[in-house]
Amino acid sequence: MATVLVIGATRGIGLEFVRQYAADGARVIATYRGAQDAQTLRDLDAKALALDALDPDSIASLGQQLHGQPVDIALLVAGVYGLQTSGLAPPSREDFDRVMRTNVLAPMQLMPLLAENLQATQGKLVAISSAMGSIGHTTNTSGWLYRASKAALNSAVKVASIELGARGVVCMALHPGWVRTDMGGPSAQLDVRESVASMRRVIAQANRSHNGRFLRYNGEQLEW
């Protein structure tokens, strides 16, 4: 039975990963922030662990709880968009800190923390990124803080793939598509179930040749 860790599991894409992996018989460990969300995860047969990704002590506590636990797939899903902007609207320091700490700092603290868990299974580390983080595909100015955060996350995944790849771990950044979630909104192109099912197929088929790559939910290569 595979063990799947979902960081940021209480809504949208993260919750759907929990639902689908648990339904297929995986042992799922899922993190939550609000106590009211823990029971939702338990009702899906997931082991629920508290995590505030903005709190280094909470991240350290998660590491202690996962010590010695082999993990086959670690999914870093937690993320925030920040303010909807167009043009070069300067972000406030508060919004910059919240977006960058959630989308970049937390994953950079979690990747090394999970290294031994993933090495034990020659597992897969997957960061949910966005095509908006692709510098090569940038053609407009919307959401430039979010774009910057996802570009930084992509860089972190690429760097992690060098060290963790040498230890047998496959590291990837995945773009889930434009998904109908709280973040994506009701006009988005993809149902969350379709997006997650497609990403799961990509993850299942991934091998060492996928290490350090940035892919769409359907497996197509994206420019950094």
Secondary structure by P-SEA (a helix, b strand, c coil): cbbbbbccccccaaaaaaaaaaaaccbbbbbbccccaaaaaaaaccbbbbbccccaaaaaaaaaaaccccccbbbbccccccccccccccccaaaaaaaaaaacaaaaaaaaaaaaaaaaacbbbbbbccccccccccccccaaaaaaaaaaaaaaaaaaaaccccccbbbbcccccccccccccccccccaaaaaaaaaaaaaaccccccccccccccccccc
